[in-house]
Amino acid sequence: MAKHLALILLLCYLFLLTGLSLVNLGKLPTLGSSFDDKIFHFLSHALLTGLCFNYFNRTIVSKPILISAIIPLCYGITIEWLQSVTSNFRIADIYDIVSNILGMIFAIIIIVTLKNVKLK
């Protein structure tokens, strides 16, 4: 049952993130910095990486950390491309992809650290 719940959580998050990434959200509250969007990208992809690992670690996948890094990377690039071709209110930004990658790397570091702590 835990594997099914992890998959449902991952898929719900992917649908939510996709929707928020491709629609016009209007005026959003800000954190007061000039790079609020990059913070959102970092955090959303760190969470996506964690949710991917949570699911793939419960399956028979032999390298769940690697798969949990590849999926957010491909997803982030795909969303940026979709924003450039399907929207006139969103633009693709290489710095968004960099923020996505940094969030993914951060999550992988946390996952590896927690796995090493559990092994000791």
PAMI-58141 format. One record per residue: residue in one letter; residue number from 1; x, y, z of N, C-alpha, C in turn. Coordinates in Angstrom, 1 decimal, always signed. Layout:
// PAMI-58141
["A",NUM,[X,Y,Z],[X,Y,Z],[X,Y,Z]]
...
END
This chain:
// PAMI-58141
["M",1,[+0.8,-1.2,+0.0],[+0.0,+0.0,+0.0],[+0.9,+1.3,+0.0]]
["A",2,[+2.0,+1.3,+0.7],[+2.8,+2.5,+0.8],[+3.3,+2.9,-0.6]]
["K",3,[+3.7,+1.9,-1.4],[+4.1,+2.2,-2.8],[+3.1,+2.9,-3.6]]
["H",4,[+1.8,+2.4,-3.5],[+0.7,+3.0,-4.2],[+0.5,+4.5,-3.7]]
["L",5,[+0.5,+4.7,-2.5],[+0.3,+6.0,-1.9],[+1.4,+6.9,-2.4]]
["A",6,[+2.7,+6.5,-2.4],[+3.8,+7.3,-2.9],[+3.6,+7.6,-4.3]]
["L",7,[+3.1,+6.7,-5.1],[+2.9,+7.0,-6.6],[+1.8,+8.0,-6.7]]
["I",8,[+0.7,+7.9,-6.0],[-0.4,+8.8,-6.0],[+0.1,+10.2,-5.6]]
["L",9,[+0.8,+10.3,-4.6],[+1.4,+11.6,-4.1],[+2.3,+12.2,-5.2]]
["L",10,[+3.1,+11.4,-5.8],[+4.0,+11.9,-6.9],[+3.2,+12.4,-8.1]]
["L",11,[+2.2,+11.6,-8.5],[+1.5,+12.0,-9.7],[+0.6,+13.3,-9.4]]
["C",12,[+0.0,+13.4,-8.2],[-0.7,+14.6,-7.9],[+0.2,+15.8,-7.9]]
["Y",13,[+1.3,+15.7,-7.3],[+2.3,+16.8,-7.3],[+2.7,+17.2,-8.7]]
["L",14,[+2.9,+16.2,-9.6],[+3.3,+16.5,-11.0],[+2.2,+17.2,-11.7]]
["F",15,[+0.9,+16.8,-11.5],[-0.2,+17.5,-12.1],[-0.3,+18.9,-11.6]]
["L",16,[-0.2,+19.1,-10.3],[-0.3,+20.4,-9.7],[+0.8,+21.3,-10.3]]
["L",17,[+2.1,+20.8,-10.2],[+3.2,+21.6,-10.7],[+3.1,+21.9,-12.2]]
["T",18,[+2.6,+21.0,-13.0],[+2.4,+21.2,-14.4],[+1.4,+22.3,-14.6]]
["G",19,[+0.3,+22.2,-13.9],[-0.7,+23.2,-14.0],[-0.3,+24.6,-13.6]]
["L",20,[+0.4,+24.7,-12.5],[+0.9,+26.0,-12.1],[+2.0,+26.6,-13.0]]
["S",21,[+2.7,+25.7,-13.7],[+3.8,+26.1,-14.6],[+3.3,+26.6,-15.9]]
["L",22,[+2.1,+26.2,-16.3],[+1.6,+26.5,-17.7],[+0.4,+27.5,-17.7]]
["V",23,[-0.1,+27.9,-16.6],[-1.2,+28.8,-16.6],[-0.8,+30.2,-16.1]]
["N",24,[-1.6,+31.2,-16.4],[-1.3,+32.5,-16.0],[-1.8,+32.7,-14.5]]
["L",25,[-0.9,+32.8,-13.6],[-1.2,+32.9,-12.2],[-1.6,+34.3,-11.7]]
["G",26,[-1.4,+35.3,-12.6],[-1.6,+36.7,-12.2],[-0.6,+37.2,-11.2]]
["K",27,[-1.0,+38.1,-10.4],[-0.1,+38.7,-9.4],[+0.0,+37.8,-8.2]]
["L",28,[+1.2,+37.3,-7.9],[+1.4,+36.4,-6.8],[+2.1,+37.2,-5.7]]
["P",29,[+1.9,+36.7,-4.4],[+2.6,+37.3,-3.3],[+4.1,+37.1,-3.5]]
["T",30,[+4.9,+38.0,-3.1],[+6.3,+37.9,-3.2],[+7.0,+37.7,-1.9]]
["L",31,[+8.3,+37.3,-2.0],[+9.1,+37.2,-0.8],[+9.9,+38.5,-0.6]]
["G",32,[+9.8,+39.3,-1.6],[+10.5,+40.6,-1.5],[+11.9,+40.6,-2.1]]
["S",33,[+12.2,+39.6,-2.8],[+13.5,+39.5,-3.5],[+13.3,+39.6,-5.0]]
["S",34,[+14.3,+39.8,-5.8],[+14.2,+39.9,-7.2],[+14.3,+38.5,-7.9]]
["F",35,[+14.5,+37.5,-7.0],[+14.6,+36.1,-7.6],[+13.7,+35.2,-6.9]]
["D",36,[+12.5,+35.6,-6.6],[+11.4,+34.8,-6.0],[+11.1,+33.6,-6.9]]
["D",37,[+11.1,+33.8,-8.2],[+10.8,+32.7,-9.1],[+11.8,+31.6,-9.1]]
["K",38,[+13.1,+32.0,-8.9],[+14.1,+31.0,-8.8],[+14.1,+30.2,-7.5]]
["I",39,[+13.6,+30.8,-6.5],[+13.4,+30.1,-5.2],[+12.3,+29.1,-5.3]]
["F",40,[+11.2,+29.5,-6.0],[+10.1,+28.6,-6.3],[+10.6,+27.4,-7.1]]
["H",41,[+11.4,+27.6,-8.1],[+11.9,+26.5,-9.0],[+12.8,+25.6,-8.1]]
["F",42,[+13.7,+26.2,-7.3],[+14.6,+25.4,-6.5],[+13.8,+24.5,-5.6]]
["L",43,[+12.9,+25.1,-4.8],[+12.1,+24.3,-3.8],[+11.2,+23.3,-4.5]]
["S",44,[+10.5,+23.7,-5.6],[+9.6,+22.7,-6.3],[+10.3,+21.5,-6.8]]
["H",45,[+11.5,+21.7,-7.3],[+12.3,+20.6,-7.9],[+13.0,+19.8,-6.8]]
["A",46,[+13.3,+20.4,-5.7],[+13.8,+19.6,-4.6],[+12.7,+18.7,-4.1]]
["L",47,[+11.5,+19.2,-3.9],[+10.4,+18.4,-3.5],[+10.1,+17.3,-4.5]]
["L",48,[+10.1,+17.7,-5.8],[+9.8,+16.7,-6.8],[+10.8,+15.5,-6.8]]
["T",49,[+12.1,+15.9,-6.6],[+13.2,+14.9,-6.5],[+12.9,+14.0,-5.3]]
["G",50,[+12.6,+14.6,-4.1],[+12.3,+13.8,-2.9],[+11.1,+12.9,-3.1]]
["L",51,[+10.0,+13.3,-3.8],[+8.9,+12.5,-4.0],[+9.2,+11.4,-5.0]]
["C",52,[+10.0,+11.7,-6.0],[+10.4,+10.6,-6.9],[+11.2,+9.5,-6.2]]
["F",53,[+12.1,+10.0,-5.3],[+12.9,+9.0,-4.6],[+12.0,+8.2,-3.7]]
["N",54,[+11.1,+8.9,-3.0],[+10.2,+8.2,-2.1],[+9.4,+7.1,-2.8]]
["Y",55,[+9.1,+7.3,-4.1],[+8.4,+6.2,-4.8],[+9.4,+5.2,-5.3]]
["F",56,[+10.4,+5.6,-6.0],[+11.3,+4.6,-6.7],[+12.1,+3.8,-5.7]]
["N",57,[+12.3,+4.3,-4.5],[+13.0,+3.6,-3.5],[+12.1,+2.4,-3.0]]
["R",58,[+10.8,+2.5,-3.2],[+9.9,+1.4,-2.8],[+9.6,+0.4,-3.9]]
["T",59,[+10.2,+0.6,-5.0],[+10.0,-0.3,-6.1],[+11.3,-1.1,-6.4]]
["I",60,[+11.3,-1.9,-7.4],[+12.4,-2.8,-7.7],[+13.4,-2.1,-8.6]]
["V",61,[+13.4,-0.8,-8.8],[+14.3,+0.0,-9.5],[+15.7,-0.2,-8.9]]
["S",62,[+16.7,-0.5,-9.7],[+18.0,-0.7,-9.1],[+18.8,+0.5,-8.7]]
["K",63,[+18.5,+1.7,-9.3],[+19.2,+2.9,-8.9],[+18.2,+4.0,-8.7]]
["P",64,[+17.5,+4.0,-7.6],[+16.4,+5.0,-7.3],[+16.9,+6.4,-7.3]]
["I",65,[+18.1,+6.6,-6.8],[+18.7,+8.0,-6.7],[+18.9,+8.5,-8.1]]
["L",66,[+19.5,+7.8,-9.0],[+19.7,+8.2,-10.4],[+18.4,+8.5,-11.1]]
["I",67,[+17.5,+7.6,-11.0],[+16.1,+7.8,-11.6],[+15.5,+9.0,-11.0]]
["S",68,[+15.6,+9.2,-9.7],[+15.0,+10.4,-9.0],[+15.7,+11.7,-9.4]]
["A",69,[+16.8,+11.7,-10.0],[+17.5,+12.9,-10.5],[+17.1,+13.1,-12.0]]
["I",70,[+17.0,+12.0,-12.8],[+16.8,+12.1,-14.2],[+15.4,+12.7,-14.5]]
["I",71,[+14.4,+12.2,-13.7],[+13.0,+12.6,-14.0],[+12.8,+14.1,-13.8]]
["P",72,[+13.2,+14.6,-12.6],[+13.0,+16.1,-12.5],[+13.8,+16.9,-13.5]]
["L",73,[+15.0,+16.4,-13.9],[+15.8,+17.1,-14.9],[+15.0,+17.2,-16.2]]
["C",74,[+14.6,+16.1,-16.7],[+13.8,+16.0,-17.9],[+12.5,+16.8,-17.8]]
["Y",75,[+11.8,+16.6,-16.7],[+10.6,+17.3,-16.5],[+10.8,+18.9,-16.6]]
["G",76,[+11.8,+19.4,-15.9],[+12.1,+20.8,-15.8],[+12.4,+21.4,-17.2]]
["I",77,[+13.2,+20.7,-18.0],[+13.5,+21.1,-19.3],[+12.3,+21.1,-20.2]]
["T",78,[+11.5,+20.0,-20.1],[+10.2,+19.9,-20.9],[+9.3,+21.1,-20.5]]
["I",79,[+9.1,+21.4,-19.3],[+8.2,+22.4,-18.9],[+8.7,+23.8,-19.4]]
["E",80,[+9.9,+24.0,-19.3],[+10.5,+25.3,-19.9],[+10.2,+25.4,-21.4]]
["W",81,[+10.4,+24.3,-22.1],[+10.2,+24.3,-23.5],[+8.7,+24.5,-23.8]]
["L",82,[+7.8,+23.8,-23.0],[+6.4,+24.0,-23.2],[+6.0,+25.5,-23.0]]
["Q",83,[+6.6,+26.1,-22.0],[+6.3,+27.5,-21.7],[+6.6,+28.4,-22.9]]
["S",84,[+7.7,+28.0,-23.6],[+8.1,+28.8,-24.7],[+7.2,+28.6,-26.0]]
["V",85,[+6.6,+27.5,-26.1],[+5.9,+27.2,-27.3],[+4.4,+27.3,-27.1]]
["T",86,[+3.9,+27.2,-25.9],[+2.4,+27.2,-25.7],[+1.9,+28.4,-25.0]]
["S",87,[+2.7,+29.3,-24.6],[+2.2,+30.4,-23.8],[+2.8,+31.8,-24.3]]
["N",88,[+1.9,+32.8,-24.2],[+2.4,+34.2,-24.5],[+2.6,+35.0,-23.3]]
["F",89,[+2.3,+34.3,-22.1],[+2.5,+35.0,-20.8],[+3.6,+34.4,-20.0]]
["R",90,[+4.2,+33.3,-20.5],[+5.3,+32.7,-19.8],[+6.5,+32.6,-20.8]]
["I",91,[+7.7,+32.7,-20.3],[+8.9,+32.5,-21.2],[+9.8,+31.5,-20.6]]
["A",92,[+10.5,+30.8,-21.5],[+11.5,+29.9,-21.1],[+12.7,+30.7,-20.6]]
["D",93,[+13.4,+30.2,-19.6],[+14.5,+30.9,-19.0],[+15.5,+29.8,-18.6]]
["I",94,[+16.8,+30.0,-19.0],[+17.8,+29.1,-18.7],[+18.1,+29.1,-17.2]]
["Y",95,[+17.9,+30.2,-16.6],[+18.1,+30.3,-15.1],[+17.1,+29.5,-14.3]]
["D",96,[+15.9,+29.4,-14.9],[+14.9,+28.5,-14.3],[+15.4,+27.0,-14.3]]
["I",97,[+16.0,+26.6,-15.4],[+16.5,+25.3,-15.5],[+17.7,+25.1,-14.5]]
["V",98,[+18.5,+26.1,-14.4],[+19.6,+26.0,-13.4],[+19.1,+25.9,-12.0]]
["S",99,[+18.1,+26.7,-11.7],[+17.4,+26.6,-10.3],[+16.8,+25.2,-10.1]]
["N",100,[+16.2,+24.7,-11.2],[+15.7,+23.3,-11.0],[+16.8,+22.3,-10.7]]
["I",101,[+17.9,+22.4,-11.5],[+19.0,+21.5,-11.3],[+19.6,+21.6,-9.9]]
["L",102,[+19.7,+22.9,-9.4],[+20.3,+23.1,-8.0],[+19.3,+22.5,-7.0]]
["G",103,[+18.0,+22.6,-7.2],[+17.0,+22.0,-6.2],[+17.1,+20.5,-6.2]]
["M",104,[+17.3,+20.0,-7.4],[+17.4,+18.5,-7.5],[+18.7,+18.0,-6.9]]
["I",105,[+19.8,+18.7,-7.1],[+21.1,+18.4,-6.5],[+21.0,+18.5,-4.9]]
["F",106,[+20.4,+19.5,-4.5],[+20.2,+19.7,-3.0],[+19.4,+18.5,-2.4]]
["A",107,[+18.3,+18.1,-3.1],[+17.5,+17.0,-2.6],[+18.3,+15.7,-2.6]]
["I",108,[+19.1,+15.5,-3.7],[+20.0,+14.3,-3.7],[+21.0,+14.3,-2.6]]
["I",109,[+21.6,+15.4,-2.3],[+22.5,+15.5,-1.2],[+21.8,+15.1,+0.1]]
["I",110,[+20.6,+15.7,+0.3],[+19.9,+15.3,+1.6],[+19.6,+13.9,+1.6]]
["I",111,[+19.1,+13.3,+0.5],[+18.8,+11.9,+0.4],[+20.0,+11.0,+0.7]]
["V",112,[+21.1,+11.3,+0.1],[+22.3,+10.5,+0.3],[+22.8,+10.6,+1.8]]
["T",113,[+22.7,+11.8,+2.3],[+23.1,+12.0,+3.7],[+22.2,+11.3,+4.6]]
["L",114,[+20.9,+11.3,+4.4],[+20.0,+10.6,+5.3],[+20.2,+9.1,+5.2]]
["K",115,[+20.5,+8.6,+4.0],[+20.7,+7.2,+3.8],[+22.0,+6.7,+4.5]]
["N",116,[+23.0,+7.6,+4.5],[+24.3,+7.2,+5.1],[+24.1,+7.3,+6.7]]
["V",117,[+23.3,+8.2,+7.2],[+23.1,+8.2,+8.6],[+22.3,+7.0,+9.1]]
["K",118,[+21.3,+6.5,+8.3],[+20.6,+5.3,+8.6],[+21.4,+4.1,+8.6]]
["L",119,[+22.4,+4.1,+7.7],[+23.3,+2.9,+7.6],[+24.2,+2.7,+8.8]]
["K",120,[+24.6,+3.8,+9.5],[+25.5,+3.8,+10.6],[+24.9,+3.3,+11.9]]
END
